[in-house]
């Protein structure tokens, strides 16, 4: 797995980790995304605070393209619930 600079910035600002991104690609639900990309979705136990509110879970949606025999992660979206 390779990370685009945009993905690195989104991971940091949205409260995810590179390990969670890799797990979403390995173990998550795969779905078609815009621009011919592939999306991966996986829920994680969170049990913590994010921006002043407490949440039990978070969901990562990872958007990637497959090139040079590896996934290039373009962006990461994190939802807390």
PDB file of N, CA, C and O in Angstrom:
ATOM      1  N   UNK A   1       0.846  -1.175   0.000  1.00  0.00           N
ATOM      2  CA  UNK A   1       0.000   0.000   0.000  1.00  0.00           C
ATOM      3  C   UNK A   1       0.892   1.239   0.000  1.00  0.00           C
ATOM      4  O   UNK A   1       1.852   1.346   0.762  1.00  0.00           O
ATOM      5  N   UNK A   2       0.533   2.175  -0.890  1.00  0.00           N
ATOM      6  CA  UNK A   2       1.229   3.455  -0.946  1.00  0.00           C
ATOM      7  C   UNK A   2       0.217   4.546  -0.621  1.00  0.00           C
ATOM      8  O   UNK A   2      -0.973   4.392  -0.896  1.00  0.00           O
ATOM      9  N   UNK A   3       0.679   5.639  -0.043  1.00  0.00           N
ATOM     10  CA  UNK A   3      -0.198   6.737   0.342  1.00  0.00           C
ATOM     11  C   UNK A   3       0.128   7.993  -0.453  1.00  0.00           C
ATOM     12  O   UNK A   3       1.268   8.457  -0.452  1.00  0.00           O
ATOM     13  N   UNK A   4      -0.860   8.531  -1.121  1.00  0.00           N
ATOM     14  CA  UNK A   4      -0.736   9.821  -1.797  1.00  0.00           C
ATOM     15  C   UNK A   4      -0.617  10.900  -0.712  1.00  0.00           C
ATOM     16  O   UNK A   4      -1.115  10.704   0.397  1.00  0.00           O
ATOM     17  N   UNK A   5       0.016  12.004  -1.000  1.00  0.00           N
ATOM     18  CA  UNK A   5       0.182  13.089  -0.021  1.00  0.00           C
ATOM     19  C   UNK A   5      -1.173  13.577   0.501  1.00  0.00           C
ATOM     20  O   UNK A   5      -1.296  13.921   1.677  1.00  0.00           O
ATOM     21  N   UNK A   6      -2.181  13.608  -0.359  1.00  0.00           N
ATOM     22  CA  UNK A   6      -3.524  14.013   0.066  1.00  0.00           C
ATOM     23  C   UNK A   6      -4.054  13.050   1.130  1.00  0.00           C
ATOM     24  O   UNK A   6      -4.638  13.487   2.122  1.00  0.00           O
ATOM     25  N   UNK A   7      -3.857  11.747   0.932  1.00  0.00           N
ATOM     26  CA  UNK A   7      -4.321  10.747   1.898  1.00  0.00           C
ATOM     27  C   UNK A   7      -3.601  10.899   3.234  1.00  0.00           C
ATOM     28  O   UNK A   7      -4.229  10.779   4.286  1.00  0.00           O
ATOM     29  N   UNK A   8      -2.317  11.157   3.212  1.00  0.00           N
ATOM     30  CA  UNK A   8      -1.554  11.344   4.455  1.00  0.00           C
ATOM     31  C   UNK A   8      -2.137  12.503   5.255  1.00  0.00           C
ATOM     32  O   UNK A   8      -2.299  12.400   6.470  1.00  0.00           O
ATOM     33  N   UNK A   9      -2.448  13.589   4.589  1.00  0.00           N
ATOM     34  CA  UNK A   9      -3.031  14.751   5.273  1.00  0.00           C
ATOM     35  C   UNK A   9      -4.415  14.432   5.823  1.00  0.00           C
ATOM     36  O   UNK A   9      -4.738  14.828   6.942  1.00  0.00           O
ATOM     37  N   UNK A  10      -5.238  13.721   5.053  1.00  0.00           N
ATOM     38  CA  UNK A  10      -6.592  13.391   5.515  1.00  0.00           C
ATOM     39  C   UNK A  10      -6.556  12.413   6.692  1.00  0.00           C
ATOM     40  O   UNK A  10      -7.365  12.529   7.612  1.00  0.00           O
ATOM     41  N   UNK A  11      -5.636  11.459   6.674  1.00  0.00           N
ATOM     42  CA  UNK A  11      -5.503  10.508   7.783  1.00  0.00           C
ATOM     43  C   UNK A  11      -5.222  11.265   9.070  1.00  0.00           C
ATOM     44  O   UNK A  11      -5.837  10.988  10.100  1.00  0.00           O
ATOM     45  N   UNK A  12      -4.309  12.206   9.022  1.00  0.00           N
ATOM     46  CA  UNK A  12      -3.930  12.964  10.218  1.00  0.00           C
ATOM     47  C   UNK A  12      -5.064  13.854  10.723  1.00  0.00           C
ATOM     48  O   UNK A  12      -5.329  13.905  11.924  1.00  0.00           O
ATOM     49  N   UNK A  13      -5.724  14.548   9.814  1.00  0.00           N
ATOM     50  CA  UNK A  13      -6.745  15.507  10.255  1.00  0.00           C
ATOM     51  C   UNK A  13      -8.065  14.855  10.637  1.00  0.00           C
ATOM     52  O   UNK A  13      -8.884  15.480  11.310  1.00  0.00           O
ATOM     53  N   UNK A  14      -8.291  13.608  10.221  1.00  0.00           N
ATOM     54  CA  UNK A  14      -9.580  12.959  10.470  1.00  0.00           C
ATOM     55  C   UNK A  14      -9.525  11.877  11.541  1.00  0.00           C
ATOM     56  O   UNK A  14     -10.530  11.213  11.794  1.00  0.00           O
ATOM     57  N   UNK A  15      -8.378  11.690  12.170  1.00  0.00           N
ATOM     58  CA  UNK A  15      -8.292  10.792  13.316  1.00  0.00           C
ATOM     59  C   UNK A  15      -8.134   9.325  12.995  1.00  0.00           C
ATOM     60  O   UNK A  15      -8.536   8.474  13.788  1.00  0.00           O
ATOM     61  N   UNK A  16      -7.564   9.012  11.858  1.00  0.00           N
ATOM     62  CA  UNK A  16      -7.319   7.614  11.495  1.00  0.00           C
ATOM     63  C   UNK A  16      -5.826   7.312  11.653  1.00  0.00           C
ATOM     64  O   UNK A  16      -5.031   8.192  11.984  1.00  0.00           O
ATOM     65  N   UNK A  17      -5.473   6.070  11.413  1.00  0.00           N
ATOM     66  CA  UNK A  17      -4.062   5.685  11.425  1.00  0.00           C
ATOM     67  C   UNK A  17      -3.756   4.906  10.143  1.00  0.00           C
ATOM     68  O   UNK A  17      -4.661   4.376   9.498  1.00  0.00           O
ATOM     69  N   UNK A  18      -2.501   4.846   9.792  1.00  0.00           N
ATOM     70  CA  UNK A  18      -2.101   4.083   8.609  1.00  0.00           C
ATOM     71  C   UNK A  18      -2.433   2.605   8.781  1.00  0.00           C
ATOM     72  O   UNK A  18      -2.760   1.928   7.806  1.00  0.00           O
ATOM     73  N   UNK A  19      -2.354   2.097  10.009  1.00  0.00           N
ATOM     74  CA  UNK A  19      -2.687   0.699  10.281  1.00  0.00           C
ATOM     75  C   UNK A  19      -4.170   0.436  10.014  1.00  0.00           C
ATOM     76  O   UNK A  19      -4.527  -0.611   9.472  1.00  0.00           O
ATOM     77  N   UNK A  20      -5.028   1.380  10.391  1.00  0.00           N
ATOM     78  CA  UNK A  20      -6.459   1.232  10.127  1.00  0.00           C
ATOM     79  C   UNK A  20      -6.749   1.285   8.632  1.00  0.00           C
ATOM     80  O   UNK A  20      -7.602   0.548   8.140  1.00  0.00           O
ATOM     81  N   UNK A  21      -6.058   2.135   7.922  1.00  0.00           N
ATOM     82  CA  UNK A  21      -6.227   2.219   6.471  1.00  0.00           C
ATOM     83  C   UNK A  21      -5.848   0.889   5.832  1.00  0.00           C
ATOM     84  O   UNK A  21      -6.574   0.383   4.976  1.00  0.00           O
ATOM     85  N   UNK A  22      -4.723   0.324   6.241  1.00  0.00           N
ATOM     86  CA  UNK A  22      -4.289  -0.966   5.700  1.00  0.00           C
ATOM     87  C   UNK A  22      -5.297  -2.061   6.036  1.00  0.00           C
ATOM     88  O   UNK A  22      -5.577  -2.913   5.194  1.00  0.00           O
ATOM     89  N   UNK A  23      -5.845  -2.053   7.249  1.00  0.00           N
ATOM     90  CA  UNK A  23      -6.838  -3.053   7.651  1.00  0.00           C
ATOM     91  C   UNK A  23      -8.116  -2.912   6.830  1.00  0.00           C
ATOM     92  O   UNK A  23      -8.734  -3.913   6.466  1.00  0.00           O
ATOM     93  N   UNK A  24      -8.512  -1.675   6.537  1.00  0.00           N
ATOM     94  CA  UNK A  24      -9.707  -1.449   5.718  1.00  0.00           C
ATOM     95  C   UNK A  24      -9.511  -2.042   4.320  1.00  0.00           C
ATOM     96  O   UNK A  24     -10.444  -2.617   3.759  1.00  0.00           O
ATOM     97  N   UNK A  25      -8.327  -1.911   3.761  1.00  0.00           N
ATOM     98  CA  UNK A  25      -8.046  -2.471   2.439  1.00  0.00           C
ATOM     99  C   UNK A  25      -8.015  -3.997   2.506  1.00  0.00           C
ATOM    100  O   UNK A  25      -8.570  -4.666   1.635  1.00  0.00           O
ATOM    101  N   UNK A  26      -7.378  -4.541   3.518  1.00  0.00           N
ATOM    102  CA  UNK A  26      -7.258  -6.002   3.646  1.00  0.00           C
ATOM    103  C   UNK A  26      -8.587  -6.677   3.981  1.00  0.00           C
ATOM    104  O   UNK A  26      -8.924  -7.716   3.413  1.00  0.00           O
ATOM    105  N   UNK A  27      -9.345  -6.073   4.917  1.00  0.00           N
ATOM    106  CA  UNK A  27     -10.486  -6.773   5.513  1.00  0.00           C
ATOM    107  C   UNK A  27     -11.837  -6.110   5.267  1.00  0.00           C
ATOM    108  O   UNK A  27     -12.876  -6.679   5.604  1.00  0.00           O
ATOM    109  N   UNK A  28     -11.834  -4.919   4.687  1.00  0.00           N
ATOM    110  CA  UNK A  28     -13.075  -4.163   4.550  1.00  0.00           C
ATOM    111  C   UNK A  28     -13.921  -4.572   3.365  1.00  0.00           C
ATOM    112  O   UNK A  28     -13.496  -5.335   2.497  1.00  0.00           O
ATOM    113  N   UNK A  29     -15.126  -4.042   3.355  1.00  0.00           N
ATOM    114  CA  UNK A  29     -16.046  -4.208   2.237  1.00  0.00           C
ATOM    115  C   UNK A  29     -15.535  -3.383   1.060  1.00  0.00           C
ATOM    116  O   UNK A  29     -15.160  -2.222   1.225  1.00  0.00           O
ATOM    117  N   UNK A  30     -15.523  -3.972  -0.101  1.00  0.00           N
ATOM    118  CA  UNK A  30     -15.053  -3.287  -1.308  1.00  0.00           C
ATOM    119  C   UNK A  30     -16.261  -2.794  -2.096  1.00  0.00           C
ATOM    120  O   UNK A  30     -17.258  -3.506  -2.219  1.00  0.00           O
ATOM    121  N   UNK A  31     -16.175  -1.568  -2.635  1.00  0.00           N
ATOM    122  CA  UNK A  31     -17.265  -1.024  -3.440  1.00  0.00           C
ATOM    123  C   UNK A  31     -16.703  -0.111  -4.523  1.00  0.00           C
ATOM    124  O   UNK A  31     -15.631   0.470  -4.355  1.00  0.00           O
ATOM    125  N   UNK A  32     -17.425   0.016  -5.635  1.00  0.00           N
ATOM    126  CA  UNK A  32     -16.950   0.903  -6.708  1.00  0.00           C
ATOM    127  C   UNK A  32     -17.108   2.366  -6.296  1.00  0.00           C
ATOM    128  O   UNK A  32     -18.082   2.740  -5.644  1.00  0.00           O
ATOM    129  N   UNK A  33     -16.144   3.176  -6.683  1.00  0.00           N
ATOM    130  CA  UNK A  33     -16.155   4.603  -6.351  1.00  0.00           C
ATOM    131  C   UNK A  33     -16.018   5.420  -7.637  1.00  0.00           C
ATOM    132  O   UNK A  33     -15.800   4.875  -8.719  1.00  0.00           O
ATOM    133  N   UNK A  34     -16.150   6.716  -7.494  1.00  0.00           N
ATOM    134  CA  UNK A  34     -16.051   7.623  -8.641  1.00  0.00           C
ATOM    135  C   UNK A  34     -14.673   7.554  -9.297  1.00  0.00           C
ATOM    136  O   UNK A  34     -13.679   7.165  -8.684  1.00  0.00           O
ATOM    137  N   UNK A  35     -14.661   7.943 -10.553  1.00  0.00           N
ATOM    138  CA  UNK A  35     -13.427   8.067 -11.343  1.00  0.00           C
ATOM    139  C   UNK A  35     -12.688   6.741 -11.501  1.00  0.00           C
ATOM    140  O   UNK A  35     -11.468   6.727 -11.668  1.00  0.00           O
ATOM    141  N   UNK A  36     -13.422   5.620 -11.448  1.00  0.00           N
ATOM    142  CA  UNK A  36     -12.811   4.312 -11.635  1.00  0.00           C
ATOM    143  C   UNK A  36     -12.015   3.817 -10.446  1.00  0.00           C
ATOM    144  O   UNK A  36     -11.269   2.844 -10.558  1.00  0.00           O
ATOM    145  N   UNK A  37     -12.164   4.469  -9.322  1.00  0.00           N
ATOM    146  CA  UNK A  37     -11.435   4.066  -8.121  1.00  0.00           C
ATOM    147  C   UNK A  37     -12.207   2.986  -7.368  1.00  0.00           C
ATOM    148  O   UNK A  37     -13.355   2.681  -7.691  1.00  0.00           O
ATOM    149  N   UNK A  38     -11.562   2.424  -6.374  1.00  0.00           N
ATOM    150  CA  UNK A  38     -12.174   1.417  -5.521  1.00  0.00           C
ATOM    151  C   UNK A  38     -12.265   1.969  -4.113  1.00  0.00           C
ATOM    152  O   UNK A  38     -11.320   2.575  -3.607  1.00  0.00           O
ATOM    153  N   UNK A  39     -13.406   1.756  -3.489  1.00  0.00           N
ATOM    154  CA  UNK A  39     -13.581   2.154  -2.097  1.00  0.00           C
ATOM    155  C   UNK A  39     -13.541   0.938  -1.194  1.00  0.00           C
ATOM    156  O   UNK A  39     -13.944  -0.158  -1.582  1.00  0.00           O
ATOM    157  N   UNK A  40     -13.051   1.147   0.008  1.00  0.00           N
ATOM    158  CA  UNK A  40     -13.013   0.104   1.032  1.00  0.00           C
ATOM    159  C   UNK A  40     -13.634   0.689   2.291  1.00  0.00           C
ATOM    160  O   UNK A  40     -13.315   1.813   2.679  1.00  0.00           O
ATOM    161  N   UNK A  41     -14.522  -0.071   2.931  1.00  0.00           N
ATOM    162  CA  UNK A  41     -15.214   0.434   4.121  1.00  0.00           C
ATOM    163  C   UNK A  41     -15.072  -0.596   5.250  1.00  0.00           C
ATOM    164  O   UNK A  41     -15.316  -1.788   5.065  1.00  0.00           O
ATOM    165  N   UNK A  42     -14.671  -0.095   6.420  1.00  0.00           N
ATOM    166  CA  UNK A  42     -14.556  -0.977   7.576  1.00  0.00           C
ATOM    167  C   UNK A  42     -14.839  -0.187   8.840  1.00  0.00           C
ATOM    168  O   UNK A  42     -14.414   0.959   8.983  1.00  0.00           O
ATOM    169  N   UNK A  43     -15.573  -0.822   9.765  1.00  0.00           N
ATOM    170  CA  UNK A  43     -15.863  -0.231  11.064  1.00  0.00           C
ATOM    171  C   UNK A  43     -14.812  -0.665  12.076  1.00  0.00           C
ATOM    172  O   UNK A  43     -14.312  -1.789  12.029  1.00  0.00           O
ATOM    173  N   UNK A  44     -14.486   0.238  12.988  1.00  0.00           N
ATOM    174  CA  UNK A  44     -13.527  -0.025  14.054  1.00  0.00           C
ATOM    175  C   UNK A  44     -14.146   0.384  15.381  1.00  0.00           C
ATOM    176  O   UNK A  44     -14.894   1.360  15.446  1.00  0.00           O
ATOM    177  N   UNK A  45     -13.841  -0.350  16.425  1.00  0.00           N
ATOM    178  CA  UNK A  45     -14.238   0.043  17.779  1.00  0.00           C
ATOM    179  C   UNK A  45     -13.417   1.271  18.138  1.00  0.00           C
ATOM    180  O   UNK A  45     -12.209   1.294  17.899  1.00  0.00           O
ATOM    181  N   UNK A  46     -14.048   2.290  18.705  1.00  0.00           N
ATOM    182  CA  UNK A  46     -13.343   3.533  19.011  1.00  0.00           C
ATOM    183  C   UNK A  46     -13.336   3.832  20.504  1.00  0.00           C
ATOM    184  O   UNK A  46     -12.269   4.013  21.090  1.00  0.00           O
ATOM    185  N   UNK A  47     -14.514   3.886  21.130  1.00  0.00           N
ATOM    186  CA  UNK A  47     -14.639   4.154  22.568  1.00  0.00           C
ATOM    187  C   UNK A  47     -13.757   5.320  23.017  1.00  0.00           C
ATOM    188  O   UNK A  47     -12.921   5.169  23.908  1.00  0.00           O
ATOM    189  N   UNK A  48     -13.950   6.461  22.402  1.00  0.00           N
ATOM    190  CA  UNK A  48     -13.144   7.622  22.759  1.00  0.00           C
ATOM    191  C   UNK A  48     -13.838   8.912  22.381  1.00  0.00           C
ATOM    192  O   UNK A  48     -14.995   8.926  21.959  1.00  0.00           O
ATOM    193  N   UNK A  49     -13.094  10.001  22.545  1.00  0.00           N
ATOM    194  CA  UNK A  49     -13.624  11.329  22.218  1.00  0.00           C
ATOM    195  C   UNK A  49     -13.015  11.819  20.920  1.00  0.00           C
ATOM    196  O   UNK A  49     -11.825  11.642  20.659  1.00  0.00           O
ATOM    197  N   UNK A  50     -13.861  12.438  20.117  1.00  0.00           N
ATOM    198  CA  UNK A  50     -13.419  13.087  18.899  1.00  0.00           C
ATOM    199  C   UNK A  50     -14.100  14.439  18.852  1.00  0.00           C
ATOM    200  O   UNK A  50     -15.327  14.531  18.811  1.00  0.00           O
ATOM    201  N   UNK A  51     -13.292  15.486  18.859  1.00  0.00           N
ATOM    202  CA  UNK A  51     -13.789  16.867  18.825  1.00  0.00           C
ATOM    203  C   UNK A  51     -14.851  17.133  19.886  1.00  0.00           C
ATOM    204  O   UNK A  51     -15.889  17.738  19.618  1.00  0.00           O
ATOM    205  N   UNK A  52     -14.557  16.659  21.111  1.00  0.00           N
ATOM    206  CA  UNK A  52     -15.397  16.968  22.266  1.00  0.00           C
ATOM    207  C   UNK A  52     -16.598  16.068  22.484  1.00  0.00           C
ATOM    208  O   UNK A  52     -17.332  16.253  23.455  1.00  0.00           O
ATOM    209  N   UNK A  53     -16.817  15.102  21.609  1.00  0.00           N
ATOM    210  CA  UNK A  53     -17.941  14.187  21.767  1.00  0.00           C
ATOM    211  C   UNK A  53     -17.435  12.756  21.881  1.00  0.00           C
ATOM    212  O   UNK A  53     -16.400  12.407  21.313  1.00  0.00           O
ATOM    213  N   UNK A  54     -18.170  11.933  22.618  1.00  0.00           N
ATOM    214  CA  UNK A  54     -17.783  10.537  22.819  1.00  0.00           C
ATOM    215  C   UNK A  54     -18.480   9.651  21.784  1.00  0.00           C
ATOM    216  O   UNK A  54     -19.676   9.787  21.527  1.00  0.00           O
ATOM    217  N   UNK A  55     -17.701   8.747  21.203  1.00  0.00           N
ATOM    218  CA  UNK A  55     -18.227   7.814  20.198  1.00  0.00           C
ATOM    219  C   UNK A  55     -17.745   6.402  20.514  1.00  0.00           C
ATOM    220  O   UNK A  55     -16.666   6.207  21.073  1.00  0.00           O
ATOM    221  N   UNK A  56     -18.557   5.438  20.148  1.00  0.00           N
ATOM    222  CA  UNK A  56     -18.193   4.039  20.355  1.00  0.00           C
ATOM    223  C   UNK A  56     -17.506   3.412  19.164  1.00  0.00           C
ATOM    224  O   UNK A  56     -16.750   2.452  19.314  1.00  0.00           O
ATOM    225  N   UNK A  57     -17.761   3.945  17.980  1.00  0.00           N
ATOM    226  CA  UNK A  57     -17.227   3.348  16.755  1.00  0.00           C
ATOM    227  C   UNK A  57     -16.788   4.431  15.783  1.00  0.00           C
ATOM    228  O   UNK A  57     -17.199   5.588  15.870  1.00  0.00           O
ATOM    229  N   UNK A  58     -15.945   4.015  14.861  1.00  0.00           N
ATOM    230  CA  UNK A  58     -15.624   4.884  13.723  1.00  0.00           C
ATOM    231  C   UNK A  58     -15.551   4.013  12.484  1.00  0.00           C
ATOM    232  O   UNK A  58     -15.197   2.836  12.541  1.00  0.00           O
ATOM    233  N   UNK A  59     -15.892   4.623  11.371  1.00  0.00           N
ATOM    234  CA  UNK A  59     -15.892   3.927  10.093  1.00  0.00           C
ATOM    235  C   UNK A  59     -14.923   4.631   9.152  1.00  0.00           C
ATOM    236  O   UNK A  59     -14.970   5.848   8.979  1.00  0.00           O
ATOM    237  N   UNK A  60     -14.051   3.843   8.553  1.00  0.00           N
ATOM    238  CA  UNK A  60     -13.139   4.392   7.546  1.00  0.00           C
ATOM    239  C   UNK A  60     -13.647   4.027   6.170  1.00  0.00           C
ATOM    240  O   UNK A  60     -14.045   2.888   5.922  1.00  0.00           O
ATOM    241  N   UNK A  61     -13.633   4.993   5.284  1.00  0.00           N
ATOM    242  CA  UNK A  61     -13.835   4.760   3.862  1.00  0.00           C
ATOM    243  C   UNK A  61     -12.545   5.192   3.178  1.00  0.00           C
ATOM    244  O   UNK A  61     -12.156   6.359   3.221  1.00  0.00           O
ATOM    245  N   UNK A  62     -11.905   4.236   2.559  1.00  0.00           N
ATOM    246  CA  UNK A  62     -10.611   4.443   1.917  1.00  0.00           C
ATOM    247  C   UNK A  62     -10.830   4.391   0.408  1.00  0.00           C
ATOM    248  O   UNK A  62     -11.425   3.441  -0.101  1.00  0.00           O
ATOM    249  N   UNK A  63     -10.353   5.400  -0.302  1.00  0.00           N
ATOM    250  CA  UNK A  63     -10.498   5.458  -1.751  1.00  0.00           C
ATOM    251  C   UNK A  63      -9.123   5.294  -2.387  1.00  0.00           C
ATOM    252  O   UNK A  63      -8.190   6.044  -2.097  1.00  0.00           O
ATOM    253  N   UNK A  64      -9.019   4.286  -3.269  1.00  0.00           N
ATOM    254  CA  UNK A  64      -7.709   3.934  -3.816  1.00  0.00           C
ATOM    255  C   UNK A  64      -7.832   3.510  -5.273  1.00  0.00           C
ATOM    256  O   UNK A  64      -8.920   3.245  -5.785  1.00  0.00           O
ATOM    257  N   UNK A  65      -6.682   3.457  -5.910  1.00  0.00           N
ATOM    258  CA  UNK A  65      -6.580   2.938  -7.262  1.00  0.00           C
ATOM    259  C   UNK A  65      -5.446   1.910  -7.270  1.00  0.00           C
ATOM    260  O   UNK A  65      -4.458   2.059  -6.551  1.00  0.00           O
ATOM    261  N   UNK A  66      -5.598   0.881  -8.078  1.00  0.00           N
ATOM    262  CA  UNK A  66      -4.585  -0.167  -8.137  1.00  0.00           C
ATOM    263  C   UNK A  66      -3.637   0.128  -9.280  1.00  0.00           C
ATOM    264  O   UNK A  66      -4.037   0.144 -10.445  1.00  0.00           O
ATOM    265  N   UNK A  67      -2.377   0.362  -8.941  1.00  0.00           N
ATOM    266  CA  UNK A  67      -1.374   0.627  -9.976  1.00  0.00           C
ATOM    267  C   UNK A  67      -0.023   0.098  -9.529  1.00  0.00           C
ATOM    268  O   UNK A  67       0.307   0.114  -8.344  1.00  0.00           O
ATOM    269  N   UNK A  68       0.741  -0.362 -10.484  1.00  0.00           N
ATOM    270  CA  UNK A  68       2.068  -0.939 -10.219  1.00  0.00           C
ATOM    271  C   UNK A  68       1.993  -2.050  -9.182  1.00  0.00           C
ATOM    272  O   UNK A  68       2.837  -2.128  -8.289  1.00  0.00           O
ATOM    273  N   UNK A  69       0.967  -2.923  -9.297  1.00  0.00           N
ATOM    274  CA  UNK A  69       0.792  -4.085  -8.420  1.00  0.00           C
ATOM    275  C   UNK A  69       0.592  -3.733  -6.952  1.00  0.00           C
ATOM    276  O   UNK A  69       0.909  -4.537  -6.076  1.00  0.00           O
ATOM    277  N   UNK A  70       0.069  -2.541  -6.671  1.00  0.00           N
ATOM    278  CA  UNK A  70      -0.169  -2.140  -5.292  1.00  0.00           C
ATOM    279  C   UNK A  70      -1.301  -1.114  -5.258  1.00  0.00           C
ATOM    280  O   UNK A  70      -1.607  -0.482  -6.269  1.00  0.00           O
ATOM    281  N   UNK A  71      -1.915  -0.956  -4.092  1.00  0.00           N
ATOM    282  CA  UNK A  71      -2.957   0.056  -3.921  1.00  0.00           C
ATOM    283  C   UNK A  71      -2.331   1.404  -3.615  1.00  0.00           C
ATOM    284  O   UNK A  71      -1.471   1.514  -2.742  1.00  0.00           O
ATOM    285  N   UNK A  72      -2.765   2.430  -4.335  1.00  0.00           N
ATOM    286  CA  UNK A  72      -2.377   3.805  -4.052  1.00  0.00           C
ATOM    287  C   UNK A  72      -3.596   4.463  -3.413  1.00  0.00           C
ATOM    288  O   UNK A  72      -4.614   4.674  -4.073  1.00  0.00           O
ATOM    289  N   UNK A  73      -3.487   4.786  -2.124  1.00  0.00           N
ATOM    290  CA  UNK A  73      -4.590   5.391  -1.397  1.00  0.00           C
ATOM    291  C   UNK A  73      -4.633   6.879  -1.735  1.00  0.00           C
ATOM    292  O   UNK A  73      -3.651   7.600  -1.555  1.00  0.00           O
ATOM    293  N   UNK A  74      -5.796   7.329  -2.231  1.00  0.00           N
ATOM    294  CA  UNK A  74      -5.976   8.711  -2.655  1.00  0.00           C
ATOM    295  C   UNK A  74      -6.558   9.562  -1.529  1.00  0.00           C
ATOM    296  O   UNK A  74      -6.105  10.684  -1.299  1.00  0.00           O
ATOM    297  N   UNK A  75      -7.566   9.029  -0.823  1.00  0.00           N
ATOM    298  CA  UNK A  75      -8.218   9.790   0.240  1.00  0.00           C
ATOM    299  C   UNK A  75      -8.815   8.853   1.276  1.00  0.00           C
ATOM    300  O   UNK A  75      -9.041   7.671   1.014  1.00  0.00           O
ATOM    301  N   UNK A  76      -9.065   9.401   2.454  1.00  0.00           N
ATOM    302  CA  UNK A  76      -9.655   8.651   3.565  1.00  0.00           C
ATOM    303  C   UNK A  76     -10.720   9.524   4.219  1.00  0.00           C
ATOM    304  O   UNK A  76     -10.477  10.686   4.544  1.00  0.00           O
ATOM    305  N   UNK A  77     -11.900   8.946   4.406  1.00  0.00           N
ATOM    306  CA  UNK A  77     -12.997   9.622   5.096  1.00  0.00           C
ATOM    307  C   UNK A  77     -13.279   8.833   6.372  1.00  0.00           C
ATOM    308  O   UNK A  77     -13.341   7.603   6.344  1.00  0.00           O
ATOM    309  N   UNK A  78     -13.451   9.545   7.497  1.00  0.00           N
ATOM    310  CA  UNK A  78     -13.725   8.896   8.772  1.00  0.00           C
ATOM    311  C   UNK A  78     -15.057   9.409   9.292  1.00  0.00           C
ATOM    312  O   UNK A  78     -15.296  10.616   9.340  1.00  0.00           O
ATOM    313  N   UNK A  79     -15.925   8.478   9.681  1.00  0.00           N
ATOM    314  CA  UNK A  79     -17.229   8.821  10.272  1.00  0.00           C
ATOM    315  C   UNK A  79     -17.273   8.231  11.667  1.00  0.00           C
ATOM    316  O   UNK A  79     -16.925   7.068  11.872  1.00  0.00           O
ATOM    317  N   UNK A  80     -17.703   9.037  12.624  1.00  0.00           N
ATOM    318  CA  UNK A  80     -17.808   8.589  14.005  1.00  0.00           C
ATOM    319  C   UNK A  80     -19.268   8.397  14.361  1.00  0.00           C
ATOM    320  O   UNK A  80     -20.118   9.198  13.974  1.00  0.00           O
ATOM    321  N   UNK A  81     -19.563   7.327  15.105  1.00  0.00           N
ATOM    322  CA  UNK A  81     -20.927   7.083  15.544  1.00  0.00           C
ATOM    323  C   UNK A  81     -20.938   6.235  16.807  1.00  0.00           C
ATOM    324  O   UNK A  81     -22.007   5.922  17.331  1.00  0.00           O
TER     325      UNK A  81
END
